[in-house]
Amino acid sequence: HQASTSSASPAPTFGVANQVAILTAMLNERETALEAANNRSNALMSELAASRSETSLCRQKAEELATALSVSCERTHSVMRLVESNNQSHKIEMKRLKDD
């Protein structure tokens, strides 16, 4: 009876060892996949940070351009008023010369 127990014993041990090896391999695969996903996540976070920085610079540049455009428009209107005033003076002068 003792001999049959000892001969039956290695089979379950081998089965358990085999299952442990399979589970260990699966866990290693999952760990590798998680590590890859984590690396990708970190890369995306870096991209996002760079994109935010670039967006901030673009917004700043847009504000500077809007200010410059506003100043340019004010100057243009000022020049247009001077030209109109000059035209009126010219018309008055031409009328005066014609009347003389």
N, CA, C and O atoms as a GROMACS GRO file, in nm:
protein
  400
    1HIS      N    1   0.082  -0.121   0.000
    1HIS     CA    2   0.000   0.000   0.000
    1HIS      C    3   0.085   0.125   0.000
    1HIS      O    4   0.050   0.226  -0.062
    2GLN      N    5   0.194   0.118   0.068
    2GLN     CA    6   0.289   0.231   0.074
    2GLN      C    7   0.351   0.256  -0.064
    2GLN      O    8   0.372   0.371  -0.102
    3ALA      N    9   0.380   0.149  -0.138
    3ALA     CA   10   0.442   0.160  -0.269
    3ALA      C   11   0.348   0.226  -0.369
    3ALA      O   12   0.394   0.304  -0.452
    4SER      N   13   0.218   0.197  -0.363
    4SER     CA   14   0.122   0.255  -0.458
    4SER      C   15   0.106   0.405  -0.432
    4SER      O   16   0.086   0.481  -0.527
    5THR      N   17   0.114   0.448  -0.306
    5THR     CA   18   0.102   0.590  -0.272
    5THR      C   19   0.224   0.666  -0.325
    5THR      O   20   0.210   0.775  -0.380
    6SER      N   21   0.342   0.608  -0.310
    6SER     CA   22   0.463   0.675  -0.356
    6SER      C   23   0.468   0.680  -0.509
    6SER      O   24   0.522   0.775  -0.565
    7SER      N   25   0.415   0.579  -0.575
    7SER     CA   26   0.415   0.581  -0.721
    7SER      C   27   0.308   0.676  -0.775
    7SER      O   28   0.326   0.731  -0.884
    8ALA      N   29   0.197   0.696  -0.703
    8ALA     CA   30   0.090   0.788  -0.744
    8ALA      C   31   0.129   0.933  -0.713
    8ALA      O   32   0.077   1.024  -0.778
    9SER      N   33   0.215   0.955  -0.621
    9SER     CA   34   0.252   1.088  -0.573
    9SER      C   35   0.317   1.179  -0.679
    9SER      O   36   0.280   1.296  -0.686
   10PRO      N   37   0.411   1.131  -0.763
   10PRO     CA   38   0.476   1.222  -0.858
   10PRO      C   39   0.381   1.281  -0.962
   10PRO      O   40   0.403   1.394  -1.006
   11ALA      N   41   0.278   1.210  -1.003
   11ALA     CA   42   0.185   1.260  -1.106
   11ALA      C   43   0.116   1.390  -1.064
   11ALA      O   44   0.122   1.487  -1.139
   12PRO      N   45   0.049   1.397  -0.947
   12PRO     CA   46  -0.013   1.523  -0.906
   12PRO      C   47   0.090   1.634  -0.887
   12PRO      O   48   0.062   1.748  -0.922
   13THR      N   49   0.205   1.605  -0.834
   13THR     CA   50   0.309   1.706  -0.815
   13THR      C   51   0.349   1.764  -0.950
   13THR      O   52   0.366   1.886  -0.964
   14PHE      N   53   0.364   1.677  -1.049
   14PHE     CA   54   0.400   1.723  -1.183
   14PHE      C   55   0.287   1.810  -1.239
   14PHE      O   56   0.314   1.914  -1.301
   15GLY      N   57   0.162   1.769  -1.217
   15GLY     CA   58   0.046   1.847  -1.263
   15GLY      C   59   0.043   1.986  -1.200
   15GLY      O   60   0.020   2.085  -1.270
   16VAL      N   61   0.066   1.993  -1.071
   16VAL     CA   62   0.068   2.122  -0.999
   16VAL      C   63   0.183   2.208  -1.050
   16VAL      O   64   0.165   2.327  -1.076
   17ALA      N   65   0.300   2.148  -1.064
   17ALA     CA   66   0.417   2.223  -1.113
   17ALA      C   67   0.389   2.277  -1.253
   17ALA      O   68   0.426   2.390  -1.286
   18ASN      N   69   0.324   2.196  -1.334
   18ASN     CA   70   0.290   2.236  -1.470
   18ASN      C   71   0.193   2.355  -1.468
   18ASN      O   72   0.210   2.452  -1.541
   19GLN      N   73   0.091   2.346  -1.382
   19GLN     CA   74  -0.007   2.455  -1.368
   19GLN      C   75   0.061   2.583  -1.318
   19GLN      O   76   0.032   2.693  -1.365
   20VAL      N   77   0.150   2.568  -1.222
   20VAL     CA   78   0.225   2.683  -1.168
   20VAL      C   79   0.309   2.747  -1.278
   20VAL      O   80   0.315   2.869  -1.290
   21ALA      N   81   0.373   2.663  -1.358
   21ALA     CA   82   0.456   2.714  -1.469
   21ALA      C   83   0.369   2.790  -1.569
   21ALA      O   84   0.407   2.898  -1.616
   22ILE      N   85   0.252   2.734  -1.603
   22ILE     CA   86   0.160   2.800  -1.698
   22ILE      C   87   0.111   2.932  -1.641
   22ILE      O   88   0.113   3.034  -1.711
   23LEU      N   89   0.068   2.932  -1.516
   23LEU     CA   90   0.020   3.056  -1.453
   23LEU      C   91   0.130   3.160  -1.442
   23LEU      O   92   0.106   3.279  -1.463
   24THR      N   93   0.251   3.115  -1.410
   24THR     CA   94   0.366   3.207  -1.402
   24THR      C   95   0.393   3.270  -1.539
   24THR      O   96   0.418   3.390  -1.549
   25ALA      N   97   0.388   3.189  -1.644
   25ALA     CA   98   0.408   3.240  -1.780
   25ALA      C   99   0.300   3.342  -1.815
   25ALA      O  100   0.329   3.446  -1.874
   26MET      N  101   0.174   3.311  -1.779
   26MET     CA  102   0.064   3.404  -1.805
   26MET      C  103   0.082   3.535  -1.730
   26MET      O  104   0.060   3.643  -1.784
   27LEU      N  105   0.121   3.524  -1.603
   27LEU     CA  106   0.146   3.644  -1.522
   27LEU      C  107   0.259   3.728  -1.581
   27LEU      O  108   0.250   3.851  -1.586
   28ASN      N  109   0.365   3.661  -1.626
   28ASN     CA  110   0.478   3.732  -1.688
   28ASN      C  111   0.433   3.805  -1.815
   28ASN      O  112   0.473   3.919  -1.839
   29GLU      N  113   0.348   3.738  -1.896
   29GLU     CA  114   0.295   3.803  -2.017
   29GLU      C  115   0.214   3.926  -1.982
   29GLU      O  116   0.228   4.031  -2.045
   30ARG      N  117   0.128   3.912  -1.880
   30ARG     CA  118   0.045   4.026  -1.839
   30ARG      C  119   0.129   4.139  -1.784
   30ARG      O  120   0.102   4.256  -1.809
   31GLU      N  121   0.232   4.103  -1.709
   31GLU     CA  122   0.322   4.205  -1.653
   31GLU      C  123   0.393   4.280  -1.766
   31GLU      O  124   0.408   4.402  -1.762
   32THR      N  125   0.437   4.204  -1.868
   32THR     CA  126   0.502   4.265  -1.984
   32THR      C  127   0.405   4.358  -2.058
   32THR      O  128   0.440   4.468  -2.098
   33ALA      N  129   0.281   4.310  -2.075
   33ALA     CA  130   0.179   4.392  -2.143
   33ALA      C  131   0.149   4.518  -2.064
   33ALA      O  132   0.135   4.626  -2.122
   34LEU      N  133   0.139   4.505  -1.931
   34LEU     CA  134   0.115   4.622  -1.845
   34LEU      C  135   0.229   4.722  -1.853
   34LEU      O  136   0.207   4.843  -1.858
   35GLU      N  137   0.351   4.669  -1.855
   35GLU     CA  138   0.469   4.756  -1.864
   35GLU      C  139   0.469   4.831  -1.997
   35GLU      O  140   0.499   4.950  -2.001
   36ALA      N  141   0.434   4.761  -2.106
   36ALA     CA  142   0.426   4.826  -2.238
   36ALA      C  143   0.317   4.932  -2.238
   36ALA      O  144   0.338   5.042  -2.291
   37ALA      N  145   0.202   4.900  -2.181
   37ALA     CA  146   0.091   4.996  -2.173
   37ALA      C  147   0.131   5.118  -2.089
   37ALA      O  148   0.097   5.231  -2.123
   38ASN      N  149   0.202   5.094  -1.981
   38ASN     CA  150   0.248   5.202  -1.894
   38ASN      C  151   0.347   5.292  -1.966
   38ASN      O  152   0.341   5.414  -1.955
   39ASN      N  153   0.439   5.229  -2.042
   39ASN     CA  154   0.535   5.308  -2.121
   39ASN      C  155   0.464   5.394  -2.224
   39ASN      O  156   0.498   5.510  -2.244
   40ARG      N  157   0.364   5.334  -2.291
   40ARG     CA  158   0.286   5.408  -2.392
   40ARG      C  159   0.211   5.524  -2.325
   40ARG      O  160   0.206   5.634  -2.379
   41SER      N  161   0.155   5.497  -2.209
   41SER     CA  162   0.083   5.600  -2.133
   41SER      C  163   0.177   5.715  -2.097
   41SER      O  164   0.140   5.832  -2.110
   42ASN      N  165   0.297   5.682  -2.052
   42ASN     CA  166   0.396   5.785  -2.018
   42ASN      C  167   0.435   5.866  -2.141
   42ASN      O  168   0.450   5.988  -2.134
   43ALA      N  169   0.450   5.798  -2.255
   43ALA     CA  170   0.484   5.868  -2.380
   43ALA      C  171   0.372   5.964  -2.420
   43ALA      O  172   0.396   6.077  -2.462
   44LEU      N  173   0.247   5.917  -2.406
   44LEU     CA  174   0.132   6.001  -2.438
   44LEU      C  175   0.121   6.121  -2.344
   44LEU      O  176   0.084   6.231  -2.386
   45MET      N  177   0.154   6.100  -2.217
   45MET     CA  178   0.152   6.210  -2.121
   45MET      C  179   0.257   6.314  -2.158
   45MET      O  180   0.233   6.434  -2.145
   46SER      N  181   0.373   6.269  -2.203
   46SER     CA  182   0.478   6.362  -2.248
   46SER      C  183   0.432   6.440  -2.370
   46SER      O  184   0.452   6.561  -2.380
   47GLU      N  185   0.369   6.368  -2.465
   47GLU     CA  186   0.315   6.434  -2.585
   47GLU      C  187   0.212   6.538  -2.547
   47GLU      O  188   0.210   6.648  -2.600
   48LEU      N  189   0.125   6.501  -2.453
   48LEU     CA  190   0.020   6.592  -2.408
   48LEU      C  191   0.079   6.717  -2.344
   48LEU      O  192   0.033   6.828  -2.370
   49ALA      N  193   0.180   6.700  -2.262
   49ALA     CA  194   0.247   6.814  -2.197
   49ALA      C  195   0.310   6.905  -2.303
   49ALA      O  196   0.301   7.028  -2.293
   50ALA      N  197   0.375   6.845  -2.402
   50ALA     CA  198   0.437   6.924  -2.510
   50ALA      C  199   0.329   6.998  -2.589
   50ALA      O  200   0.347   7.114  -2.625
   51SER      N  201   0.219   6.930  -2.616
   51SER     CA  202   0.108   6.990  -2.691
   51SER      C  203   0.047   7.108  -2.615
   51SER      O  204   0.015   7.211  -2.673
   52ARG      N  205   0.032   7.091  -2.483
   52ARG     CA  206  -0.022   7.201  -2.399
   52ARG      C  207   0.072   7.321  -2.403
   52ARG      O  208   0.027   7.435  -2.412
   53SER      N  209   0.202   7.294  -2.396
   53SER     CA  210   0.301   7.400  -2.400
   53SER      C  211   0.294   7.475  -2.534
   53SER      O  212   0.297   7.597  -2.538
   54GLU      N  213   0.284   7.396  -2.642
   54GLU     CA  214   0.275   7.454  -2.776
   54GLU      C  215   0.147   7.536  -2.792
   54GLU      O  216   0.148   7.644  -2.851
   55THR      N  217   0.036   7.483  -2.738
   55THR     CA  218  -0.092   7.555  -2.742
   55THR      C  219  -0.082   7.688  -2.668
   55THR      O  220  -0.134   7.789  -2.713
   56SER      N  221  -0.015   7.685  -2.554
   56SER     CA  222   0.003   7.806  -2.474
   56SER      C  223   0.083   7.911  -2.552
   56SER      O  224   0.048   8.029  -2.551
   57LEU      N  225   0.190   7.866  -2.618
   57LEU     CA  226   0.271   7.959  -2.699
   57LEU      C  227   0.190   8.015  -2.815
   57LEU      O  228   0.199   8.134  -2.846
   58CYS      N  229   0.109   7.930  -2.879
   58CYS     CA  230   0.025   7.974  -2.991
   58CYS      C  231  -0.078   8.078  -2.944
   58CYS      O  232  -0.103   8.177  -3.012
   59ARG      N  233  -0.137   8.052  -2.827
   59ARG     CA  234  -0.236   8.146  -2.773
   59ARG      C  235  -0.171   8.281  -2.745
   59ARG      O  236  -0.227   8.386  -2.775
   60GLN      N  237  -0.050   8.277  -2.686
   60GLN     CA  238   0.024   8.400  -2.656
   60GLN      C  239   0.055   8.477  -2.785
   60GLN      O  240   0.039   8.599  -2.790
   61LYS      N  241   0.098   8.403  -2.889
   61LYS     CA  242   0.130   8.466  -3.018
   61LYS      C  243   0.004   8.526  -3.080
   61LYS      O  244   0.008   8.635  -3.136
   62ALA      N  245  -0.108   8.454  -3.070
   62ALA     CA  246  -0.235   8.503  -3.124
   62ALA      C  247  -0.276   8.633  -3.055
   62ALA      O  248  -0.325   8.726  -3.120
   63GLU      N  249  -0.256   8.640  -2.923
   63GLU     CA  250  -0.289   8.762  -2.849
   63GLU      C  251  -0.200   8.878  -2.894
   63GLU      O  252  -0.247   8.991  -2.909
   64GLU      N  253  -0.072   8.850  -2.914
   64GLU     CA  254   0.021   8.954  -2.961
   64GLU      C  255  -0.021   9.004  -3.100
   64GLU      O  256  -0.020   9.124  -3.126
   65LEU      N  257  -0.058   8.910  -3.188
   65LEU     CA  258  -0.100   8.947  -3.323
   65LEU      C  259  -0.230   9.028  -3.321
   65LEU      O  260  -0.246   9.123  -3.397
   66ALA      N  261  -0.323   8.989  -3.233
   66ALA     CA  262  -0.450   9.062  -3.220
   66ALA      C  263  -0.424   9.205  -3.174
   66ALA      O  264  -0.488   9.299  -3.224
   67THR      N  265  -0.332   9.223  -3.081
   67THR     CA  266  -0.297   9.357  -3.032
   67THR      C  267  -0.233   9.439  -3.144
   67THR      O  268  -0.268   9.555  -3.165
   68ALA      N  269  -0.140   9.377  -3.217
   68ALA     CA  270  -0.074   9.447  -3.328
   68ALA      C  271  -0.176   9.486  -3.435
   68ALA      O  272  -0.168   9.595  -3.492
   69LEU      N  273  -0.271   9.397  -3.464
   69LEU     CA  274  -0.374   9.426  -3.564
   69LEU      C  275  -0.463   9.541  -3.519
   69LEU      O  276  -0.499   9.627  -3.599
   70SER      N  277  -0.496   9.542  -3.392
   70SER     CA  278  -0.578   9.650  -3.336
   70SER      C  279  -0.508   9.784  -3.350
   70SER      O  280  -0.570   9.883  -3.390
   71VAL      N  281  -0.379   9.788  -3.316
   71VAL     CA  282  -0.299   9.911  -3.328
   71VAL      C  283  -0.294   9.954  -3.475
   71VAL      O  284  -0.309  10.073  -3.506
   72SER      N  285  -0.272   9.857  -3.565
   72SER     CA  286  -0.265   9.886  -3.708
   72SER      C  287  -0.397   9.945  -3.758
   72SER      O  288  -0.397  10.041  -3.836
   73CYS      N  289  -0.508   9.888  -3.714
   73CYS     CA  290  -0.641   9.939  -3.755
   73CYS      C  291  -0.662  10.082  -3.706
   73CYS      O  292  -0.712  10.167  -3.780
   74GLU      N  293  -0.622  10.109  -3.582
   74GLU     CA  294  -0.635  10.245  -3.527
   74GLU      C  295  -0.553  10.344  -3.610
   74GLU      O  296  -0.600  10.453  -3.642
   75ARG      N  297  -0.431  10.304  -3.646
   75ARG     CA  298  -0.345  10.392  -3.728
   75ARG      C  299  -0.407  10.415  -3.865
   75ARG      O  300  -0.405  10.526  -3.917
   76THR      N  301  -0.462  10.307  -3.924
   76THR     CA  302  -0.524  10.318  -4.056
   76THR      C  303  -0.642  10.416  -4.051
   76THR      O  304  -0.656  10.500  -4.139
   77HIS      N  305  -0.726  10.404  -3.948
   77HIS     CA  306  -0.840  10.496  -3.934
   77HIS      C  307  -0.793  10.639  -3.916
   77HIS      O  308  -0.853  10.733  -3.968
   78SER      N  309  -0.686  10.656  -3.840
   78SER     CA  310  -0.630  10.789  -3.819
   78SER      C  311  -0.582  10.849  -3.951
   78SER      O  312  -0.608  10.966  -3.980
   79VAL      N  313  -0.513  10.768  -4.032
   79VAL     CA  314  -0.464  10.813  -4.163
   79VAL      C  315  -0.583  10.846  -4.254
   79VAL      O  316  -0.581  10.946  -4.326
   80MET      N  317  -0.687  10.761  -4.250
   80MET     CA  318  -0.805  10.786  -4.334
   80MET      C  319  -0.872  10.918  -4.296
   80MET      O  320  -0.918  10.991  -4.384
   81ARG      N  321  -0.879  10.948  -4.165
   81ARG     CA  322  -0.937  11.076  -4.121
   81ARG      C  323  -0.853  11.193  -4.171
   81ARG      O  324  -0.906  11.296  -4.212
   82LEU      N  325  -0.719  11.177  -4.166
   82LEU     CA  326  -0.630  11.284  -4.217
   82LEU      C  327  -0.649  11.304  -4.367
   82LEU      O  328  -0.655  11.418  -4.415
   83VAL      N  329  -0.659  11.193  -4.441
   83VAL     CA  330  -0.679  11.202  -4.586
   83VAL      C  331  -0.812  11.270  -4.616
   83VAL      O  332  -0.820  11.356  -4.704
   84GLU      N  333  -0.918  11.232  -4.544
   84GLU     CA  334  -1.049  11.294  -4.564
   84GLU      C  335  -1.045  11.443  -4.533
   84GLU      O  336  -1.101  11.525  -4.606
   85SER      N  337  -0.979  11.477  -4.423
   85SER     CA  338  -0.965  11.617  -4.384
   85SER      C  339  -0.887  11.694  -4.492
   85SER      O  340  -0.922  11.807  -4.527
   86ASN      N  341  -0.781  11.632  -4.542
   86ASN     CA  342  -0.699  11.692  -4.648
   86ASN      C  343  -0.782  11.712  -4.776
   86ASN      O  344  -0.771  11.815  -4.842
   87ASN      N  345  -0.864  11.611  -4.809
   87ASN     CA  346  -0.951  11.623  -4.927
   87ASN      C  347  -1.048  11.740  -4.912
   87ASN      O  348  -1.070  11.816  -5.007
   88GLN      N  349  -1.106  11.753  -4.793
   88GLN     CA  350  -1.200  11.864  -4.768
   88GLN      C  351  -1.128  11.999  -4.784
   88GLN      O  352  -1.180  12.091  -4.847
   89SER      N  353  -1.009  12.008  -4.726
   89SER     CA  354  -0.930  12.132  -4.738
   89SER      C  355  -0.899  12.161  -4.884
   89SER      O  356  -0.906  12.275  -4.929
   90HIS      N  357  -0.864  12.056  -4.958
   90HIS     CA  358  -0.830  12.070  -5.100
   90HIS      C  359  -0.951  12.118  -5.180
   90HIS      O  360  -0.940  12.206  -5.265
   91LYS      N  361  -1.068  12.060  -5.150
   91LYS     CA  362  -1.192  12.101  -5.220
   91LYS      C  363  -1.224  12.246  -5.192
   91LYS      O  364  -1.262  12.321  -5.282
   92ILE      N  365  -1.210  12.286  -5.065
   92ILE     CA  366  -1.237  12.426  -5.027
   92ILE      C  367  -1.140  12.519  -5.098
   92ILE      O  368  -1.180  12.623  -5.150
   93GLU      N  369  -1.012  12.480  -5.102
   93GLU     CA  370  -0.909  12.562  -5.168
   93GLU      C  371  -0.936  12.573  -5.318
   93GLU      O  372  -0.923  12.681  -5.375
   94MET      N  373  -0.975  12.460  -5.383
   94MET     CA  374  -1.005  12.462  -5.527
   94MET      C  375  -1.126  12.550  -5.556
   94MET      O  376  -1.127  12.625  -5.653
   95LYS      N  377  -1.229  12.542  -5.468
   95LYS     CA  378  -1.350  12.625  -5.486
   95LYS      C  379  -1.313  12.773  -5.471
   95LYS      O  380  -1.362  12.857  -5.547
   96ARG      N  381  -1.228  12.804  -5.373
   96ARG     CA  382  -1.188  12.943  -5.349
   96ARG      C  383  -1.110  12.996  -5.470
   96ARG      O  384  -1.133  13.109  -5.516
   97LEU      N  385  -1.017  12.913  -5.523
   97LEU     CA  386  -0.939  12.954  -5.638
   97LEU      C  387  -1.028  12.975  -5.761
   97LEU      O  388  -1.009  13.068  -5.840
   98LYS      N  389  -1.126  12.887  -5.776
   98LYS     CA  390  -1.220  12.894  -5.889
   98LYS      C  391  -1.304  13.022  -5.880
   98LYS      O  392  -1.329  13.088  -5.980
   99ASP      N  393  -1.347  13.055  -5.757
   99ASP     CA  394  -1.431  13.171  -5.734
   99ASP      C  395  -1.353  13.301  -5.753
   99ASP      O  396  -1.412  13.406  -5.783
  100ASP      N  397  -1.222  13.296  -5.736
  100ASP     CA  398  -1.139  13.418  -5.750
  100ASP      C  399  -1.115  13.453  -5.890
  100ASP      O  400  -1.047  13.552  -5.918
   0.00000   0.00000   0.00000
